[in-house]
Amino acid sequence: MAALAGAALPARWAHRDSFVILEAGFGQGQCFLDTWAAWQADPNRCQRLFYIAVAAQLPRQLPLIKDSEKPSLADRLAQNWPVLTPGMHTLVFDEGPASQVTLLLGVGEAADLVPQLVARVDAFLLENVPPAPLVPNGDEGWLSRLARLAAPGCTAVARSEAAQVIAGLRQSGFRAEDTHARSATGSLTFRFAPHHTPPPLPGGLWPAVIGPTQRHAMVIGAGLAGCAAAWALARQGWRVTLIDEHAAPAQGASGNPGGLFHSIVHGEDGLHARAHRAAAMRTAAVTSPMLAQGRFEGACQGLLRLDTQTDAAQAESLAHRLGLPLEHVQWLDQAPARASAHIPVPSGGWLFHQGGWLDPAGYAQALLADARAHANVVFLAGQTVHQLQAAPHGQKPWQALDTQGKLIAEARVIVLASAVDTLNLLKALPQAAPLPLSLVRGQISSLPLQEGILAPAIPVAGAGYVLPLHGGRLLFGATSDLDDLDPGLRAADHAHNLEQAAQLGCLPMLDKNALPKYLQGRVAWRAVTPDRLPYVGALPLNPADRPQATAGQKAPRLDQPRLIPRLRDEHGGVYVITGFGSRGITWTALAGELLASWVTGSPCPVEAALRDALDPARIVTRAKAKAQTSG
Ligand SMILES: Cc1cc2nc3c(=O)[nH]c(=O)nc-3n(C[C@H](O)[C@H](O)[C@H](O)COP(=O)(O)OP(=O)(O)OC[C@H]3O[C@@H](n4cnc5c(N)ncnc54)[C@H](O)[C@@H]3O)c2cc1C
């Protein structure tokens, strides 16, 4: 509680929309629990409390006391405690309209993770910073660069004997409050008093300056991407108008009867692997309670990814090197893999415990229902957006028009969640830089579980995949054909899918010329980016619309996505969430939350490197780098 008093809490969060705390070190979470309890008890509390905690040493599990019918806050934290994969984890508590506590738990060393945070922090709690060797040249490392994260009026609490922390805070522009106010526990409070405040980066986190009634976003496309954007924005108190050309949500790629979600393991653990792992962990956390309540079909009870290139010794050493706990991913040789999947799989593979399958349309509907529990979310069905434009008057609300030029809706924020059709909508926005997206046709197949067909106990992926739909059907697939617009089901594609399912061990090899009678299928199109990572963020400006350097001025740097100017100002702008490729289910929840962070200025749920890797402006920086190399 001393830390709270040092940060002048609860008074400072009173009547605010949100308040952001960053604690370095977490221990067993006592400071978080005290803060949460104080927030709950305060009638004047802020609507949304974000508590970021960064620690390398975290307990694998927290003790569960469960001594009463109503679980204590400690029990609720223990029940939601994540499997500790490296990186950031989001835990959300006390959800309700205008009420939410979000714990962003960073698993890793503060020196690595704090520079990777994207947030505007109101209070740093640094009393638990573990002692680190003093740096000889007087650079206190991450502690000296906290200014980047500090919001105006930010405070910091540190131990009075922690010389390095105090030196770092001073280098960051913090000044000690009256030292007579030193608490009995030996803590000192500092306040952010910088000599100079640089303007926010064009692709950085911008606080929304508009009032609550003006927080309104129009989301175009009601597939998984659009429903996730609506869900995450509504949880931040934003009103949403969701528009789709179809009569119901999730009728495009998100209308398949089932699909997989899972993490990946890669020797280099580069941006792709880290991004997919973060996305899969978030999907498991968000969907597990929904699945447990039976809100849609699916199961989050593991997924087996076959791997013929790895053996047990290599797998163990790789997982150890990457810091991936057994509770996340486990190598299974062929015999245990067969026992686990209940089908005669052709090799061993990785068992992803937070993997599974689900019905994407049911998931999209559940996200929409949750969005409506938080804010006013209107679904405009059967409306095709043909044109986008900035309104001729007012503080730049954006307008969506139909094919006849009739106004469908207007809002300060537009979110393009329109899959491949985003290309057409971008043509209607010449101010935005073009974004490459490919269209890849896919056909899935399904069969009733009759004699001769084995149902896997969990989804299995290798060359193709098989999953056990509820109601006794086996779903398998899928084909992949670039720029193929054929909407009809093709026998050759069914044969391809059947062959893959047979190789995975679910069926006998069948005669390609005599397809089973009860075969069903569906065709849809994936929107694929050149680097196979989604686009999530504010649209980059077209070079012609970017501010140019005047004579004598240095040309603006364009070598990092966050430096690229955007089609937005502090009142609103145009954002995109698309390009999920074959992993839309895995991406949905995290991409929605990342998008909401871009729009609302709330703390980013992933590290800066991953945010950059998903930022659509990466296309601009890469084009620039390529032009420089070739020129
Ligand atoms: C065969 C196949 C198998 C797949 N299997 C898996 C899997 O196992 N696991 C996995 O994670 N992913 C899988 N995917 C990918 C996943 O389905 C997609 O990534 C995901 O559904 C994309 O969601 P979305 O919202 O971006 O696109 P969509 O679901 O296509 O939604 C886009 C929406 O935008 C609307 N729209 C577009 N333009 C306009 C406009 N101008 N005006 C109004 N509305 C508009 C459309 O009507 C549509 O509803 C698969 C995809 C295919 C094709």
The ligand as an ORCA input file, in Angstrom:
! r2SCAN-3c Opt
* xyz 0 1
  C     -10.422    -22.776    -46.860
  C      -9.960    -21.965    -45.710
  C      -9.563    -22.607    -44.547
  C      -9.123    -21.868    -43.466
  N      -8.738    -22.512    -42.318
  C      -8.321    -21.782    -41.257
  C      -7.930    -22.405    -40.057
  O      -7.963    -23.604    -39.918
  N      -7.498    -21.612    -39.047
  C      -7.431    -20.252    -39.156
  O      -7.021    -19.584    -38.214
  N      -7.812    -19.636    -40.267
  C      -8.249    -20.371    -41.323
  N      -8.608    -19.740    -42.468
  C      -8.469    -18.294    -42.539
  C      -9.599    -17.558    -41.852
  O     -10.821    -18.110    -42.247
  C      -9.510    -16.097    -42.258
  O      -8.211    -15.615    -41.964
  C     -10.500    -15.225    -41.511
  O     -11.791    -15.755    -41.596
  C     -10.461    -13.827    -42.104
  O     -11.397    -13.029    -41.447
  P     -11.724    -11.595    -42.033
  O     -12.721    -10.993    -41.146
  O     -10.451    -10.871    -42.286
  O     -12.317    -11.879    -43.492
  P     -13.791    -12.348    -43.889
  O     -14.314    -13.372    -42.971
  O     -13.728    -12.697    -45.329
  O     -14.661    -11.056    -43.665
  C     -14.603     -9.915    -44.491
  C     -15.980     -9.307    -44.460
  O     -15.937     -8.029    -45.074
  C     -17.127     -7.845    -45.777
  N     -16.873     -6.812    -46.785
  C     -15.823     -6.757    -47.630
  N     -15.879     -5.647    -48.370
  C     -16.982     -4.982    -47.977
  C     -17.565     -3.755    -48.374
  N     -17.017     -2.999    -49.323
  N     -18.707     -3.358    -47.779
  C     -19.279     -4.116    -46.807
  N     -18.763     -5.285    -46.397
  C     -17.617     -5.721    -46.961
  C     -17.420     -9.224    -46.367
  O     -18.790     -9.366    -46.692
  C     -16.975    -10.135    -45.245
  O     -18.052    -10.470    -44.377
  C      -9.071    -20.450    -43.551
  C      -9.487    -19.813    -44.718
  C      -9.923    -20.552    -45.789
  C     -10.368    -19.832    -47.029
*
